[in-house]
């Protein structure tokens, strides 16, 4: 995922403060403050470098460049850039944590398996021991990039 062009994303500017439930059916770029919850199940969320989010996030893809205090549930991919400060758990299929990013929490990599009885069967695998031990420390700075194989 790349940094958005304004026309492709709904945009919350630096001076905007939102408290409550935020949901939508389009991609969202947040450079202001959001407190509550963010629900973008089929779309992407980018928290810009000035963004400050205190919310649980559910989206297709999430990129954190600013501050996030809350859990991330990304159906496809979660990314923490080098300027990110994130506290909370991440549940996703793919995760990327750039060197220099601050992350405190747990990473669960979800892997879809073949469909059985018309329903998706999902297995969870915890990320590497290094991420787990670093996340358990109260002042952990994670400096790694994780790219799980897709089993193909």
MARBA-3410 file (N, C-alpha, C, O; in Angstrom, 1 decimal):
152
0.8,-1.2,0.0,0.0,0.0,0.0,0.9,1.2,0.0,1.9,1.2,0.6 ~ 0.5,2.3,-0.7,1.2,3.5,-0.8,0.5,4.6,-0.1,-0.7,4.5,0.2 ~ 1.3,5.7,0.2,0.7,6.9,0.7,-0.3,7.4,-0.3,0.0,7.5,-1.5 ~ -1.5,7.8,0.1,-2.6,8.1,-0.8,-2.5,9.4,-1.5,-1.8,10.4,-1.1 ~ -3.2,9.5,-2.6,-3.4,10.8,-3.3,-4.8,11.2,-2.7,-5.7,10.4,-2.6
-4.9,12.5,-2.5,-6.1,13.0,-1.8,-7.4,12.5,-2.4,-8.4,12.3,-1.7 ~ -7.5,12.5,-3.7,-8.7,12.2,-4.5,-9.2,10.7,-4.2,-10.4,10.4,-4.4 ~ -8.3,9.8,-3.9,-8.6,8.4,-3.7,-9.1,8.1,-2.3,-9.6,7.0,-2.1 ~ -8.8,8.9,-1.3,-9.1,8.6,0.1,-10.0,9.7,0.7,-9.9,10.9,0.3 ~ -10.9,9.3,1.6,-11.5,10.3,2.4,-10.4,10.8,3.4,-9.5,10.1,3.7
-10.4,12.1,3.7,-9.2,12.7,4.4,-9.7,13.4,5.7,-10.6,14.2,5.6 ~ -9.1,13.1,6.8,-9.3,13.8,8.1,-8.0,14.6,8.3,-7.0,14.0,8.6 ~ -8.1,15.9,8.3,-7.0,16.8,8.4,-6.4,16.9,9.8,-7.0,16.4,10.7 ~ -5.3,17.6,9.9,-4.6,17.8,11.1,-5.4,18.4,12.2,-5.2,18.1,13.4 ~ -6.3,19.3,11.9,-7.0,20.1,12.9,-8.3,19.4,13.3,-9.0,20.0,14.1
-8.7,18.3,12.7,-9.9,17.6,13.0,-9.8,16.7,14.1,-8.9,15.9,14.2 ~ -10.8,16.7,15.1,-10.8,15.8,16.2,-12.2,15.1,16.2,-13.2,15.7,16.1 ~ -12.2,13.8,16.2,-13.4,13.0,16.1,-13.4,12.0,17.3,-12.4,11.4,17.6 ~ -14.5,12.0,18.0,-14.7,11.1,19.2,-16.0,10.3,18.9,-17.1,10.9,18.7 ~ -15.9,9.0,18.9,-17.0,8.1,18.7,-16.7,7.0,17.7,-15.5,6.7,17.5
-17.7,6.5,17.1,-17.6,5.4,16.1,-17.4,6.0,14.7,-18.2,6.8,14.3 ~ -16.4,5.6,14.0,-16.1,6.0,12.7,-16.2,4.8,11.7,-15.5,3.9,11.9 ~ -17.1,4.9,10.8,-17.2,3.8,9.8,-17.4,4.3,8.4,-17.8,5.5,8.2 ~ -17.1,3.5,7.4,-17.3,3.9,6.1,-17.0,2.8,5.1,-16.6,1.7,5.4 ~ -17.3,3.1,3.8,-17.1,2.2,2.7,-16.1,2.7,1.7,-16.3,2.5,0.5
-15.2,3.5,2.1,-14.1,4.0,1.3,-12.9,4.1,2.1,-12.9,4.1,3.3 ~ -11.7,4.2,1.4,-10.4,4.3,2.0,-10.4,5.6,2.8,-11.0,6.6,2.4 ~ -9.6,5.6,3.9,-9.5,6.7,4.8,-8.1,7.1,5.2,-7.3,6.2,5.5 ~ -7.8,8.4,5.1,-6.5,8.9,5.5,-6.7,9.8,6.7,-7.5,10.8,6.6 ~ -6.1,9.5,7.9,-6.3,10.2,9.1,-5.0,10.9,9.5,-4.0,10.3,9.7
-5.0,12.3,9.5,-3.9,13.0,9.9,-4.2,13.9,11.2,-3.4,14.6,11.7 ~ -5.5,13.7,11.6,-6.0,14.4,12.8,-6.1,13.4,14.0,-5.3,12.5,14.1 ~ -7.0,13.7,14.9,-7.2,12.9,16.0,-8.5,12.1,16.0,-9.6,12.7,15.7 ~ -8.5,10.8,16.3,-9.7,10.0,16.4,-9.6,9.2,17.7,-8.6,8.6,18.0 ~ -10.8,9.2,18.4,-10.9,8.5,19.6,-12.2,7.7,19.6,-13.2,8.3,19.4
-12.1,6.4,19.8,-13.3,5.6,19.7,-13.1,4.3,19.0,-12.4,3.4,19.5 ~ -13.7,4.1,17.8,-13.5,2.9,17.0,-13.5,3.3,15.5,-14.2,4.2,15.1 ~ -12.8,2.5,14.7,-12.8,2.7,13.3,-13.1,1.4,12.6,-12.4,0.4,12.8 ~ -14.2,1.4,11.8,-14.7,0.2,11.1,-14.7,0.5,9.6,-15.5,1.2,9.1 ~ -13.7,-0.1,8.9,-13.6,0.0,7.4,-13.3,-1.4,6.8,-12.3,-1.6,6.2
-14.2,-2.3,7.1,-14.0,-3.7,6.8,-13.5,-4.0,5.4,-12.6,-4.9,5.3 ~ -14.0,-3.4,4.4,-13.5,-3.7,3.0,-12.6,-2.6,2.5,-12.3,-2.7,1.3 ~ -12.1,-1.8,3.3,-11.2,-0.7,2.8,-10.0,-0.5,3.6,-9.7,-1.2,4.6 ~ -9.1,0.5,3.2,-7.8,0.7,3.8,-7.9,1.9,4.7,-8.7,2.9,4.5 ~ -7.0,1.9,5.7,-6.8,3.0,6.6,-5.4,3.4,6.7,-4.5,2.5,6.9
-5.1,4.7,6.5,-3.7,5.1,6.7,-3.7,6.2,7.8,-4.5,7.2,7.7 ~ -2.9,6.0,8.8,-2.8,7.0,9.9,-1.5,7.7,9.5,-0.4,7.2,9.6 ~ -1.7,9.0,9.1,-0.6,9.8,8.6,0.4,10.2,9.7,0.2,9.9,10.9 ~ 1.5,10.8,9.4,2.5,11.1,10.3,2.1,12.0,11.5,2.7,12.0,12.6 ~ 1.0,12.8,11.3,0.5,13.7,12.4,-0.7,13.1,13.0,-1.2,13.6,14.0
-1.1,11.9,12.5,-2.3,11.3,13.1,-2.1,10.7,14.5,-1.1,10.2,14.8 ~ -3.2,10.9,15.3,-3.2,10.3,16.7,-4.5,9.6,16.9,-5.5,10.3,17.0 ~ -4.4,8.3,16.9,-5.6,7.5,17.0,-5.6,6.7,18.3,-4.7,6.0,18.5 ~ -6.7,6.8,19.0,-6.9,6.0,20.2,-8.2,5.2,19.9,-9.3,5.6,20.4 ~ -8.1,4.1,19.2,-9.2,3.4,18.8,-8.8,2.0,18.4,-7.7,1.7,18.0
-9.8,1.0,18.4,-9.6,-0.3,17.8,-10.0,-0.1,16.4,-11.0,0.5,16.0 ~ -9.2,-0.7,15.5,-9.3,-0.5,14.0,-9.6,-1.9,13.4,-9.0,-2.9,13.7 ~ -10.6,-1.9,12.5,-11.0,-3.1,11.7,-11.0,-2.6,10.3,-11.9,-1.8,9.9 ~ -10.1,-3.1,9.4,-10.0,-2.6,8.0,-9.3,-3.7,7.2,-8.8,-4.7,7.7 ~ -9.4,-3.6,5.9,-8.7,-4.5,5.0,-7.2,-4.3,5.1,-6.5,-5.3,5.1
-6.8,-3.1,5.1,-5.4,-2.8,5.2,-5.1,-1.6,6.1,-5.9,-0.7,6.1 ~ -4.1,-1.6,6.9,-3.8,-0.5,7.8,-2.3,-0.2,7.7,-1.4,-1.0,7.8 ~ -2.0,1.1,7.5,-0.7,1.6,7.6,-0.6,2.7,8.7,-1.4,3.6,8.7 ~ 0.3,2.5,9.6,0.5,3.5,10.7,1.8,4.2,10.5,2.9,3.6,10.4 ~ 1.7,5.5,10.3,2.9,6.4,10.2,3.0,7.3,11.4,4.0,7.8,11.7
1.8,7.5,12.1,1.8,8.3,13.3,1.6,7.5,14.6,2.3,6.5,14.7 ~ 0.7,7.9,15.4,0.5,7.2,16.7,-0.8,6.5,16.7,-1.9,7.0,16.3 ~ -0.8,5.2,17.2,-2.0,4.4,17.4,-2.0,3.7,18.7,-1.0,3.0,19.1 ~ -3.0,3.9,19.5,-3.2,3.2,20.8,-4.5,2.5,20.6,-5.6,3.0,20.8 ~ -4.4,1.2,20.3,-5.6,0.3,20.1,-5.2,-0.9,19.3,-4.1,-1.0,18.7
-6.1,-1.8,19.2,-5.8,-3.1,18.4,-6.1,-2.9,16.9,-7.0,-2.1,16.6 ~ -5.4,-3.6,16.1,-5.6,-3.6,14.7,-6.0,-5.0,14.3,-5.4,-6.0,14.6 ~ -7.2,-5.0,13.5,-7.6,-6.2,12.9,-7.7,-5.9,11.4,-8.6,-5.2,10.9 ~ -6.6,-6.4,10.6,-6.6,-6.1,9.2,-6.7,-7.4,8.4,-6.0,-8.4,8.6 ~ -7.7,-7.5,7.6,-8.0,-8.7,6.9,-6.9,-9.1,5.9,-6.8,-10.3,5.6
-6.2,-8.1,5.4,-5.1,-8.5,4.5,-3.7,-8.1,5.0,-2.9,-9.0,5.1 ~ -3.5,-6.9,5.4,-2.1,-6.4,5.7,-2.1,-5.3,6.7,-3.0,-4.4,6.7 ~ -1.1,-5.3,7.6,-0.9,-4.2,8.6,0.6,-3.8,8.4,1.5,-4.7,8.3 ~ 0.9,-2.5,8.4,2.2,-2.0,8.2,2.5,-0.9,9.2,1.7,0.0,9.4 ~ 3.6,-1.0,9.9,4.1,0.0,10.8,5.3,0.6,10.2,6.4,-0.1,10.0
5.3,1.9,9.8,6.5,2.5,9.2,7.4,3.0,10.3,7.1,2.8,11.5 ~ 8.6,3.5,9.9,9.6,3.8,10.8,9.2,4.9,11.8,9.8,5.0,12.9 ~ 8.3,5.7,11.4,7.8,6.8,12.3,6.6,6.4,13.2,6.2,7.2,14.0 ~ 6.2,5.1,13.1,5.0,4.7,13.8,5.3,4.5,15.3,6.4,4.1,15.7 ~ 4.3,4.8,16.1,4.3,4.4,17.5,2.9,3.7,17.8,1.9,4.4,17.7
3.0,2.4,18.0,1.8,1.6,18.1,1.8,0.8,19.3,2.7,0.1,19.6 ~ 0.7,0.9,20.1,0.5,0.1,21.3,-0.8,-0.6,21.2,-1.9,0.0,21.1 ~ -0.8,-2.0,21.1,-2.0,-2.8,20.9,-1.6,-4.0,20.1,-0.5,-4.1,19.6 ~ -2.6,-4.9,20.0,-2.4,-6.2,19.3,-2.7,-6.0,17.9,-3.6,-5.2,17.5 ~ -2.0,-6.8,17.0,-2.3,-6.9,15.6,-2.7,-8.3,15.2,-2.0,-9.2,15.5
-3.8,-8.4,14.5,-4.3,-9.6,13.9,-4.4,-9.4,12.4,-5.2,-8.5,12.0 ~ -3.7,-10.1,11.6,-3.7,-9.9,10.2,-3.1,-11.1,9.5,-2.6,-12.1,10.1 ~ -3.2,-11.1,8.1,-2.5,-12.2,7.3,-1.1,-11.8,7.0,-0.2,-12.7,7.0 ~ -0.8,-10.6,6.8,0.6,-10.1,6.5,0.9,-8.9,7.4,0.0,-8.0,7.6 ~ 2.1,-8.8,7.9,2.5,-7.7,8.7,3.9,-7.2,8.3,4.8,-8.1,8.0
4.1,-5.9,8.3,5.5,-5.4,8.0,5.7,-4.3,9.1,5.0,-3.4,9.3 ~ 6.9,-4.5,9.7,7.3,-3.5,10.8,8.7,-3.0,10.4,9.7,-3.7,10.4 ~ 8.7,-1.7,10.0,10.0,-1.2,9.5,10.9,-0.9,10.7,10.5,-0.7,11.9 ~ 12.2,-0.9,10.4,13.2,-0.6,11.4,13.0,0.8,12.0,12.8,1.7,11.2 ~ 13.0,0.9,13.3,12.8,2.2,13.9,11.4,2.4,14.4,11.1,3.3,15.2
10.4,1.6,14.0,9.0,1.7,14.5,9.0,1.2,16.0,9.7,0.3,16.4 ~ 8.1,1.9,16.7,7.9,1.4,18.1,6.6,0.6,18.1,5.6,1.1,17.7 ~ 6.7,-0.6,18.7,5.5,-1.4,18.8,5.5,-2.2,20.1,6.5,-2.8,20.5 ~ 4.4,-2.1,20.8,4.2,-2.8,22.0,2.9,-3.6,21.9,1.8,-2.9,21.8 ~ 2.9,-4.9,21.8,1.7,-5.7,21.7,2.0,-7.0,21.2,3.2,-7.5,21.1
1.0,-7.7,20.8,1.1,-9.1,20.3,0.7,-9.1,18.8,-0.2,-8.4,18.3 ~ 1.4,-10.0,18.0,1.1,-10.1,16.6,0.6,-11.5,16.4,1.3,-12.5,16.7 ~ -0.6,-11.6,15.8,-1.2,-12.9,15.4,-1.3,-12.9,13.9,-2.0,-12.1,13.3 ~ -0.6,-13.9,13.3,-0.7,-14.0,11.8,-1.8,-15.0,11.5,-1.7,-16.2,11.9 ~ -2.9,-14.6,10.8,-4.0,-15.4,10.4,-3.7,-16.0,9.0,-3.3,-15.2,8.1
-3.9,-17.3,8.9,-3.7,-17.9,7.6,-5.0,-18.6,7.2,-5.5,-19.4,7.9 ~ -5.5,-18.2,6.0,-6.7,-18.9,5.5,-6.3,-20.2,5.0,-5.3,-20.4,4.2 ~ -7.1,-21.2,5.3,-6.9,-22.5,4.7,-8.1,-22.8,3.7,-8.9,-21.9,3.5 ~ -8.1,-24.0,3.2,-9.2,-24.3,2.2,-10.6,-24.3,2.9,-10.7,-24.5,4.1 ~ -11.6,-24.0,2.1,-12.9,-23.9,2.6,-13.5,-25.3,2.9,-13.2,-26.2,2.1
-14.1,-25.4,4.0,-14.8,-26.7,4.3,-16.2,-26.4,4.7,-16.5,-25.4,5.5 ~ -17.2,-27.1,4.2,-18.6,-26.9,4.5,-19.0,-25.5,4.2,-19.9,-24.9,4.9 ~ -18.5,-24.8,3.2,-18.9,-23.5,2.8,-18.4,-22.4,3.7,-18.7,-21.2,3.5 ~ -17.6,-22.7,4.7,-17.1,-21.7,5.7,-15.6,-21.7,5.6,-14.9,-22.7,5.4 ~ -15.0,-20.5,5.8,-13.5,-20.5,5.8,-13.0,-21.0,7.2,-13.5,-20.7,8.2
-12.0,-21.8,7.1,-11.3,-22.3,8.2,-10.0,-21.5,8.4,-9.2,-21.4,7.5 ~ -9.9,-20.9,9.6,-8.7,-20.0,9.8,-7.9,-20.6,10.9,-8.4,-20.9,12.0 ~ -6.6,-20.6,10.7,-5.7,-21.0,11.8,-4.9,-19.8,12.1,-4.6,-18.9,11.3 ~ -4.5,-19.7,13.4,-3.7,-18.6,13.9,-2.3,-19.0,14.3,-2.1,-20.1,14.9 ~ -1.3,-18.3,13.9,0.0,-18.6,14.3,0.6,-17.3,14.9,0.4,-16.2,14.4
1.3,-17.4,16.0,1.9,-16.3,16.7,3.2,-16.0,15.9,3.9,-16.9,15.5 ~ 3.5,-14.7,15.8,4.7,-14.2,15.1,5.9,-14.8,15.8,5.8,-15.4,16.9 ~ 7.0,-14.5,15.2,8.3,-15.0,15.7,8.5,-14.7,17.2,8.0,-13.8,17.7 ~ 9.3,-15.6,17.8,9.6,-15.4,19.3,10.2,-14.0,19.6,10.0,-13.5,20.6 ~ 11.0,-13.5,18.6,11.6,-12.2,18.8,10.5,-11.1,18.9,10.6,-10.3,19.8
9.5,-11.2,18.1,8.4,-10.2,18.2,7.7,-10.3,19.5,7.3,-9.4,20.1 ~ 7.4,-11.6,19.9,6.7,-11.8,21.1,7.5,-11.4,22.3,6.9,-10.7,23.2 ~ 8.8,-11.7,22.4,9.5,-11.3,23.6,9.7,-9.7,23.6,9.7,-9.1,24.6 ~ 9.9,-9.1,22.4,10.1,-7.7,22.3,8.8,-7.0,22.7,8.8,-6.0,23.4 ~ 7.6,-7.6,22.3,6.4,-7.0,22.6,6.0,-7.1,24.1,5.3,-6.2,24.6
6.5,-8.1,24.7,6.2,-8.3,26.2,7.0,-7.3,27.0,6.5,-7.0,28.1 ~ 8.1,-6.7,26.6,8.8,-5.7,27.3,8.1,-4.4,27.3,7.5,-4.0,26.3 ~ 8.1,-3.7,28.5,7.4,-2.4,28.5,8.0,-1.3,27.7,7.3,-0.3,27.4 ~ 9.3,-1.5,27.3,9.9,-0.5,26.5,10.5,-1.1,25.2,11.5,-0.7,24.8 ~ 9.7,-2.0,24.6,10.2,-2.7,23.5,10.2,-1.8,22.2,9.2,-1.1,22.0
11.3,-1.8,21.5,11.3,-1.2,20.2,11.6,-2.3,19.2,12.6,-3.0,19.2 ~ 10.6,-2.6,18.3,10.7,-3.7,17.4,11.4,-3.1,16.1,11.0,-2.2,15.5 ~ 12.5,-3.8,15.7,13.2,-3.4,14.6,13.4,-4.5,13.6,14.5,-5.1,13.5 ~ 12.3,-4.9,13.0,12.3,-6.0,12.1,11.2,-5.9,11.1,10.3,-5.1,11.3 ~ 11.3,-6.7,10.0,10.2,-6.7,9.1,9.8,-8.2,8.9,10.6,-9.1,8.7
8.5,-8.4,9.1,8.0,-9.8,9.1,7.2,-10.0,7.8,6.3,-9.2,7.6 ~ 7.5,-11.0,7.0,6.7,-11.3,5.8,6.4,-12.8,5.9,7.3,-13.6,5.4 ~ 5.3,-13.2,6.4,5.0,-14.7,6.4,4.8,-15.2,5.0,4.3,-14.5,4.1 ~ 5.2,-16.5,4.9,4.9,-17.1,3.6,3.5,-17.4,3.4,2.8,-17.6,4.4 ~ 3.0,-17.4,2.2,1.5,-17.7,2.0,1.3,-19.1,1.7,0.2,-19.5,1.3
2.2,-20.0,2.0,2.0,-21.4,1.8,2.0,-21.9,0.4,1.7,-23.0,0.1 ~ 2.4,-21.0,-0.6,2.4,-21.4,-2.0,3.8,-21.7,-2.5,3.9,-22.1,-3.6
END
